[in-house]
Each structure stands twice: as C-alpha cells, then as structure tokens.
Amino acid sequence: MTYYSLNKQAPDVSFQEAVVRGLAPDKGLYFPREIHPLPQSFFDNIENLDNPTIAYEAIKQFVGDEIPEQDLKQIVKEVMSFDFPVEKVENNISALELYHGPTMAFKDVGARFMARCLGYFNRDNVEKQVTVLVATSGDTGGAVASGFLGVDGVDVVILYPSGKVSDIQEKQLTTLGQNIVALEVDGVFDDCQAMVKTAFLDADYKNKRTLTSANSINIARWLPQMFYFFFAYKALKASEKKLVFSVPSGNYGNICAGMMAQKLGLPVHHFVTGTNANNTVPEYLKTGSYDVKPSVATISNAMDVGAPSNFIRIQELHDNNIDTLRKNLSGYSYTDDETTEAAHALYNNHNYTADPHGAIGYLALKAYLKDNTELHGVFLETAHPIKFLPVMPKTIADNIPMPAQIEAILHKEKQSIKISSYEELKRFLLQDD
Ligand SMILES: *Cc1c(COP(=O)(O)O)cnc(C)c1O
C-alpha cells in the first residue's frame, strides 16, 4: 500500500514511512492510494468473527506486506484486549462504549496500535530512536503515554495546555515516567498544536532526532478507529435496521475512520457529527464556508478544536464535493448547558450515565433521527464519565464508581516541565544530543 500527501507536493511513501513521518514533507496528511472494499462474505459472516479477526481483516490492506501476517495479527490481538460494548439506551438508540481500555477514552486503540507498529519497525534497533511529539487537549496524551510506555526506541514528548485538562487526564499523562515526558504549556490547545507543527517543519532537528506525531494525523493512530464501527455493526446486525452513527468530534479523526469503514463496504446509512461551541464543521455544512476559528474552552474539552486536522481527509473521501458530503453527514453543535441537560436527561429518563462528549453525540443523534423509527442510531460514548467528574452534574457525579485503572494513578505524583514558547520546546528537544 502506498500513501500520498493530500497537499500533492510530496512523493508517495510506504506504510512504514507514513507512520514514521506522521506528516508529509509538504505538510499534507497522508491518505491511502487505493481503498478496496471487503468481500460481501465478510459482512454476511461478521457475527461469527471475533474482534481481533474483524480488525485484522479491516486493517490488513492498509499495512500491506510491511508487517507479516502473523505479526500484524499479534499486534491487533494485543490492541483489542478489552471490550467495546453496545448498550441499548432507547428503543432505536444505542451507545457504543469506547472507554473500556487502559486510559478510559477511545484513543487507546489508535495509540496502542501505533506504538506496536513503531515497535515492530524498530525490532532490530536498526532504525534511529524516534521521538513521538504530541499535543493533547485531554485524552490523547494519556492514551499515547500508556500505549507507548516502555516501547524500545521511542521517546514520547506530550504537550498539554496548563490548567485546561481534567485532574485525571493530567495524572494519566504526567505520572508514568520512563520514556514519557509531559510539557505543561502556558496556553490553550491550539498553542500546543502550533508548537508541534512548527517543530515538524524545523530543519534543525535533522540528524538529531526523528520526530513523528501521534495525533490522529498519523495514519497508524487514525485508521484503527474504523474497527469500532464494524464492532457496532456486528452487535446490531440482527435488528436489520439501517445504522446512523453519531460521533462527537474535535479533530474529526474518529468519524473519518468511520467513513473509511463505510468505504470498505460497511453498511452505514448516515453519519452525524456533534460538536460543542467549536462548530467549524456544522457551520460549514450549513453555510458552505469553512471558517477556522480559535478554539474555545468547553466542558467537553477533548473536542475544543477550532481547526479540525482530519477534515481534509473527510473531503477527500467525498470527492471534495460539499453536496456529496451533505448526503452522508449532518452536523449539530451544543452549548455546555445543553450538554449538561442531556447528561441529566439520559441519567434520569434512561438510566444511562454519559460523559459530556457522549451527551453531545446523543443530542446530535436525536436531532437527526427526530421521530424516525426506521433507523437505528448509535452514538459513540468516547470517554468514561469519571474522566470529567468536575463538570458532571453533581447528582450524577456522586454515583459514578471509581474504576480501578483510575484509582491506581490518583495518588501518583505529577511530573511536568513548564514551557511557554516554541524556543523552550526546541531547547528541550535539542538538549540531550
Ligand atoms: C479525542 C476525543 C474526541 C474527539 O475525537 P476526534 O477524533 O478528535 O474527532 C471526542 N471525545 C473524546 C472523549 C475524546 O477524547
């Protein structure tokens, strides 16, 4: 499989090179040259396949022969070591819970897959040490820290906005040690993201460090997220209803992976995106003009993204045509008050505890489905509500049991390095060479 840059000013690369580079030299995102639908027999038989088998079948064409079958199967099996339950919430609405992994947000799967791919490519230690540089608005940092912990040949440097991630999120990315370092940035997420982008374009690291990204711009972080949509289809296939997926979105990696699953032949009737006040994409769908804005802080902080990096991939998947896109995607945005109200309603009326991101997914799904009973809607519950305790309604927060993997880190001591400019980041990255 080869990958091309969506800026079209860089040469095609292999899977390995796309993973190691993260971003193409022309700053474009990589995209697969070819996408081959899976055979009908795969979908006919999906209920008899276990999750690692489904995941392997979905990902193998994107890896090609660069990781041998047995190794790729092993990687996928390790990545999939937890559940992805589909919980019924209303008659025609289910929640796909993606938070049963080690850091309790959906990013675990992508981070673990990418870490194992890099580990495989570095198996003989012939490659140079790779530095994974990642900006996080909350959940990416923890997932990447946990996924990459102890992987040989890889250093991880995480940038997060000081005071803008939850306590649990902060603990998850600042307490692991070993090959993981957390840089606490005096600024917002966009500042972190801008520093990371500047670093990737800075020639001064050449021959000193190989920098790569573990944000969803990296194909190894992004593509495995398509597994979820296959798992939900498997769980709901028997109902024989057409499926609508509602994905709470920030950088649009997750929903874009769902659209890739659809390209592989997964029967999806429609996609819905729910956002908070950072509503660039819903506004684009409404008005036709794509206006990137600075990000605004909200209670669903993992979606506080003003300039969604994967949207360009979504456009590519829809022939760069807004009408084609509108037929496949609807978008809605919500205030923090509406989000909290929805969490309340889910809890009181449907006995379901949703985090703020999931609550937005639910609201957007309701807005799209209205009273339609022909369709079955699935909203992605992207994080465990415990990760957002301080912003959850108190009556709900008090009743959320503490999961073991969170309890285990609460008493660990935070270790971070404060920085406030790109120069400080650069000094840090160049120091130990
Ligand atoms: C990252 C994240 C999102 C947004 O996902 P994108 O792929 O960036 O659109 C939504 N919810 C939670 C909990 C997240 O951590």
The ligand as a Tripos MOL2 file, in Angstrom:
@<TRIPOS>MOLECULE
LIG
   15    15     1     0     0
SMALL
NO_CHARGES

@<TRIPOS>ATOM
      1 C1        -10.4810   12.9200   21.1860 C.3       1 LIG1
      2 C2        -11.8480   12.8500   21.7090 C.ar      1 LIG1
      3 C3        -12.9540   13.2130   20.9230 C.ar      1 LIG1
      4 C4        -12.8040   13.7680   19.5300 C.3       1 LIG1
      5 O1        -12.3250   12.8360   18.6140 O.3       1 LIG1
      6 P1        -11.7420   13.3010   17.2060 P.3       1 LIG1
      7 O2        -11.2600   12.0690   16.5510 O.co2     1 LIG1
      8 O3        -10.6320   14.2590   17.5060 O.co2     1 LIG1
      9 O4        -12.8490   13.9740   16.4780 O.co2     1 LIG1
     10 C5        -14.2150   13.0570   21.4540 C.ar      1 LIG1
     11 N1        -14.3980   12.5970   22.7020 N.ar      1 LIG1
     12 C6        -13.3700   12.2580   23.4950 C.ar      1 LIG1
     13 C7        -13.6470   11.7990   24.8720 C.3       1 LIG1
     14 C8        -12.0630   12.3580   23.0290 C.ar      1 LIG1
     15 O5        -11.0560   12.0190   23.8260 O.3       1 LIG1
@<TRIPOS>BOND
     1     1     2 1
     2     2     3 ar
     3     2    14 ar
     4     3     4 1
     5     3    10 ar
     6     4     5 1
     7     5     6 1
     8     6     7 2
     9     6     8 1
    10     6     9 1
    11    10    11 ar
    12    11    12 ar
    13    12    13 1
    14    12    14 ar
    15    14    15 1
@<TRIPOS>SUBSTRUCTURE
     1 LIG1         1 GROUP 0 **** ****
